[in-house]
Amino acid sequence: MPVVLRDWRTTRSGLRAYDCERMLREEGSRSRMVDPRVQLGTLIVMNLLATTPTPDAVDALGVALGATVLLRCRRAAACVAWCVGYALLWSTSWLCSLSGDPVFVSVGAMLALMRKMYVIGMLAVNLVLTVRVGELACALQRMHVPRLAIVALSVALRFFPTLSVEAASVLDAMKMRGIRMTPLQIVRHPLATVERFAVPLMLRVSVVVDEMSRAATVRGIDSSHERSSLYELRIGRADRIFIVAVCAYAAFSLLTARDGVTFMGLF
């Protein structure tokens, strides 16, 4: 996905030339990433196919498709971790289904449902970690998505990484005061855990949300004019190949669905 920074002479951001050149070099290292529109479309397709009763081999093929996205985004370690996790999940659910115990069979059914949603988690996490807010907003604007939806998705994409940072800060503050939050401590003292971790986190998140709303107002989020962007998104050859692969996977999933073709329970 070639992400090209606009020429600094044509930008309206007021950045100096060497700042734009530095950002251009940084963007050059991201040229092999998948276009945000392709990632978002793939995530939507996988969500729609999650309720289709496809065979296990087709589900594994979907995970392989998600692993391809991770490799394209230069996240080989994450790709290996996700694939190993899927293999463990599949093995556990298969062993539980072989047992005649109703409890283990129920656990196996829940794990099988998690297998159906596994590729959605892969693509969603990769989207959050590899796509910048400005790129997502530019992509959604190119797709003529309503402004309110663009704002909501951009805030959601920015909020979750911020939430993890704030949670780490609260944990560091607890360690400085000699408070350890272990699984045993959570089970033994759940109310103390809520008081020492959840309450400070909620208070900090409320402050962050207020700061984000002010920053959005300063950046003209409520302006009626078309939003300018520092990025130019272009769908490359690899993105087109991937679009064809996703469409082929969706068609193959519908054709191989058990008990007839079902799509979101509609037909």
C-alpha positions as CSV (number, residue, x, y, z in Angstrom):
1,M,0.0,0.0,0.0
2,P,2.0,3.0,-1.2
3,V,1.4,5.8,1.4
4,V,2.8,9.0,-0.2
5,L,3.3,12.2,1.7
6,R,2.1,15.2,-0.1
7,D,4.8,17.6,-1.4
8,W,5.6,20.1,1.4
9,R,5.0,23.0,-1.0
10,T,1.4,22.0,-1.5
11,T,0.5,21.2,2.1
12,R,-1.4,23.7,4.2
13,S,-0.1,22.4,7.5
14,G,2.7,25.0,7.8
15,L,5.4,22.3,8.3
16,R,8.9,23.2,7.4
17,A,10.7,21.4,4.5
18,Y,13.0,19.3,6.5
19,D,10.2,18.1,8.7
20,C,8.3,16.9,5.7
21,E,11.4,15.2,4.3
22,R,11.9,13.4,7.6
23,M,8.3,12.3,7.6
24,L,8.6,11.2,4.0
25,R,11.5,8.9,4.9
26,E,9.5,7.4,7.7
27,E,6.6,6.8,5.4
28,G,8.9,5.1,2.9
29,S,9.4,2.3,5.5
30,R,5.6,1.8,5.6
31,S,5.2,1.4,1.8
32,R,4.7,-2.4,2.1
33,M,1.7,-2.1,4.4
34,V,-1.9,-2.9,3.4
35,D,-4.1,0.0,2.5
36,P,-6.4,1.0,5.4
37,R,-9.4,0.8,3.2
38,V,-8.5,-2.8,2.3
39,Q,-7.9,-3.7,5.9
40,L,-11.2,-2.2,7.0
41,G,-13.1,-3.9,4.2
42,T,-11.6,-7.2,5.0
43,L,-12.5,-6.8,8.7
44,I,-16.1,-6.1,7.7
45,V,-16.3,-9.1,5.4
46,M,-14.8,-11.4,8.1
47,N,-17.4,-10.1,10.6
48,L,-20.2,-10.8,8.2
49,L,-18.9,-14.3,7.6
50,A,-18.5,-15.1,11.3
51,T,-22.0,-16.6,11.6
52,T,-21.6,-18.7,8.4
53,P,-21.3,-22.4,9.4
54,T,-18.2,-23.2,7.4
55,P,-15.9,-26.2,7.8
56,D,-12.9,-26.0,10.0
57,A,-10.6,-26.0,6.9
58,V,-12.3,-22.9,5.6
59,D,-11.9,-21.2,9.0
60,A,-8.2,-22.0,9.0
61,L,-7.9,-20.6,5.5
62,G,-9.4,-17.3,6.8
63,V,-6.7,-17.3,9.6
64,A,-4.1,-17.8,6.9
65,L,-5.5,-14.8,5.0
66,G,-5.2,-12.7,8.2
67,A,-1.7,-14.0,8.7
68,T,-0.9,-12.8,5.2
69,V,-2.0,-9.3,6.2
70,L,0.3,-9.4,9.3
71,L,3.2,-10.5,7.2
72,R,2.5,-7.7,4.7
73,C,2.6,-5.2,7.5
74,R,6.0,-6.5,8.6
75,R,4.7,-8.1,11.8
76,A,6.2,-11.5,11.5
77,A,6.5,-12.2,15.3
78,A,2.8,-11.3,15.8
79,C,1.9,-13.5,12.9
80,V,3.7,-16.5,14.4
81,A,2.1,-15.8,17.8
82,W,-1.4,-15.6,16.4
83,C,-1.0,-18.8,14.3
84,V,0.4,-20.7,17.4
85,G,-2.6,-19.4,19.4
86,Y,-5.0,-20.6,16.8
87,A,-3.4,-24.0,16.7
88,L,-3.6,-24.4,20.5
89,L,-7.2,-23.2,20.4
90,W,-8.2,-25.6,17.7
91,S,-6.4,-28.5,19.4
92,T,-8.1,-27.8,22.8
93,S,-11.6,-27.5,21.2
94,W,-11.0,-30.8,19.3
95,L,-9.9,-32.7,22.4
96,C,-12.9,-31.3,24.4
97,S,-15.3,-32.4,21.6
98,L,-13.9,-36.0,21.8
99,S,-14.7,-36.4,25.4
100,G,-18.1,-37.6,26.4
101,D,-18.4,-35.3,29.4
102,P,-21.1,-32.7,29.0
103,V,-18.9,-30.0,30.7
104,F,-16.0,-30.5,28.3
105,V,-18.3,-30.7,25.3
106,S,-19.7,-27.3,26.3
107,V,-16.2,-25.9,26.7
108,G,-15.3,-27.2,23.3
109,A,-18.4,-25.5,21.8
110,M,-17.4,-22.2,23.3
111,L,-13.8,-22.6,22.0
112,A,-15.2,-23.4,18.6
113,L,-17.1,-20.2,18.7
114,M,-13.9,-18.4,19.6
115,R,-12.2,-20.0,16.6
116,K,-14.9,-18.4,14.3
117,M,-14.1,-15.0,15.8
118,Y,-10.3,-15.5,15.9
119,V,-9.5,-13.9,12.5
120,I,-11.6,-10.9,13.5
121,G,-9.3,-10.3,16.5
122,M,-6.2,-10.7,14.3
123,L,-7.4,-8.1,11.8
124,A,-8.8,-5.7,14.4
125,V,-5.6,-5.6,16.4
126,N,-3.4,-5.2,13.3
127,L,-5.6,-2.3,12.2
128,V,-5.2,-0.6,15.5
129,L,-1.4,-1.1,15.6
130,T,-0.5,-0.3,12.0
131,V,-2.9,2.3,10.8
132,R,-2.5,5.9,11.9
133,V,-5.5,8.1,12.7
134,G,-4.8,10.4,9.9
135,E,-4.6,7.6,7.4
136,L,-7.8,6.1,8.6
137,A,-9.6,9.5,8.4
138,C,-8.3,10.0,4.9
139,A,-9.3,6.5,3.8
140,L,-12.8,6.9,5.2
141,Q,-13.2,10.3,3.6
142,R,-12.2,8.8,0.2
143,M,-14.9,6.2,0.7
144,H,-17.5,9.1,1.3
145,V,-18.3,7.9,4.8
146,P,-20.4,10.4,6.8
147,R,-18.4,12.8,8.9
148,L,-19.9,11.6,12.2
149,A,-18.8,8.0,11.5
150,I,-15.3,9.1,10.6
151,V,-15.0,11.0,13.9
152,A,-16.3,8.0,15.9
153,L,-13.9,5.5,14.2
154,S,-11.0,7.8,14.5
155,V,-11.6,8.4,18.2
156,A,-12.0,4.7,18.8
157,L,-8.8,3.9,17.0
158,R,-6.9,6.4,19.1
159,F,-8.7,5.6,22.4
160,F,-7.7,1.9,22.9
161,P,-3.9,2.5,22.7
162,T,-4.3,5.4,25.0
163,L,-6.3,3.2,27.4
164,S,-3.5,0.7,27.5
165,V,-0.9,3.4,28.2
166,E,-3.0,4.8,31.1
167,A,-3.6,1.3,32.5
168,A,0.2,0.8,32.5
169,S,0.7,4.1,34.3
170,V,-1.8,3.1,37.0
171,L,-0.1,-0.2,37.5
172,D,3.3,1.6,37.8
173,A,1.8,3.9,40.4
174,M,0.5,0.9,42.4
175,K,3.9,-0.7,42.3
176,M,5.5,2.4,43.7
177,R,3.1,2.2,46.6
178,G,3.9,-1.4,47.2
179,I,0.6,-2.7,45.8
180,R,0.8,-5.8,43.6
181,M,-2.1,-6.8,41.4
182,T,-1.8,-10.5,40.9
183,P,-4.5,-12.9,39.8
184,L,-4.7,-14.3,43.4
185,Q,-5.0,-10.8,44.8
186,I,-7.8,-10.1,42.4
187,V,-9.7,-13.2,43.4
188,R,-9.2,-12.7,47.1
189,H,-9.9,-8.9,47.2
190,P,-12.0,-7.9,44.2
191,L,-13.4,-4.8,45.8
192,A,-9.9,-3.6,46.7
193,T,-8.9,-4.2,43.1
194,V,-11.7,-2.0,41.8
195,E,-10.8,0.7,44.3
196,R,-7.1,0.7,43.6
197,F,-7.1,0.1,39.8
198,A,-10.4,0.6,38.1
199,V,-11.4,3.9,39.9
200,P,-8.1,5.7,39.1
201,L,-8.2,4.3,35.5
202,M,-11.7,5.6,35.0
203,L,-10.8,9.0,36.4
204,R,-7.7,9.3,34.1
205,V,-9.7,8.1,31.1
206,S,-12.3,10.9,31.7
207,V,-9.5,13.4,31.7
208,V,-8.0,11.9,28.5
209,V,-11.4,12.0,26.7
210,D,-11.8,15.7,27.7
211,E,-8.3,16.4,26.3
212,M,-9.1,14.5,23.0
213,S,-12.3,16.5,22.6
214,R,-10.5,19.8,23.0
215,A,-7.8,18.7,20.5
216,A,-10.4,17.7,18.0
217,T,-12.1,21.1,18.3
218,V,-8.8,22.9,17.8
219,R,-8.2,20.8,14.7
220,G,-11.5,21.9,13.2
221,I,-13.4,18.7,13.6
222,D,-16.7,20.5,13.5
223,S,-15.8,22.4,10.3
224,S,-18.1,22.1,7.3
225,H,-15.2,22.2,4.8
226,E,-13.6,19.1,3.4
227,R,-10.8,17.8,5.5
228,S,-7.3,18.1,4.1
229,S,-4.9,15.3,4.7
230,L,-1.1,15.0,4.8
231,Y,-1.3,11.5,3.2
232,E,-2.2,10.3,-0.3
233,L,-3.5,6.7,-0.2
234,R,-3.2,4.7,-3.4
235,I,-4.2,1.1,-3.8
236,G,-1.3,-0.8,-5.3
237,R,-1.0,-4.1,-7.2
238,A,-0.6,-6.1,-4.0
239,D,-3.7,-4.5,-2.6
240,R,-5.7,-5.5,-5.7
241,I,-4.5,-9.0,-5.4
242,F,-5.5,-9.1,-1.8
243,I,-9.0,-7.8,-2.6
244,V,-9.5,-10.6,-5.2
245,A,-8.3,-13.1,-2.6
246,V,-10.8,-11.8,0.0
247,C,-13.7,-11.9,-2.5
248,A,-12.7,-15.4,-3.5
249,Y,-12.6,-16.5,0.2
250,A,-16.0,-15.0,0.8
251,A,-17.5,-16.8,-2.2
252,F,-15.8,-20.1,-1.2
253,S,-17.1,-19.7,2.4
254,L,-20.7,-19.3,1.2
255,L,-20.4,-22.2,-1.2
256,T,-19.0,-24.6,1.4
257,A,-21.3,-23.7,4.2
258,R,-22.9,-26.6,6.0
259,D,-26.6,-27.1,6.1
260,G,-27.0,-24.9,3.0
261,V,-25.8,-21.4,2.3
262,T,-26.5,-19.1,5.3
263,F,-25.3,-15.6,5.5
264,M,-25.9,-13.7,8.8
265,G,-29.0,-16.0,9.2
266,L,-30.8,-14.2,6.3
267,F,-30.8,-17.0,3.7
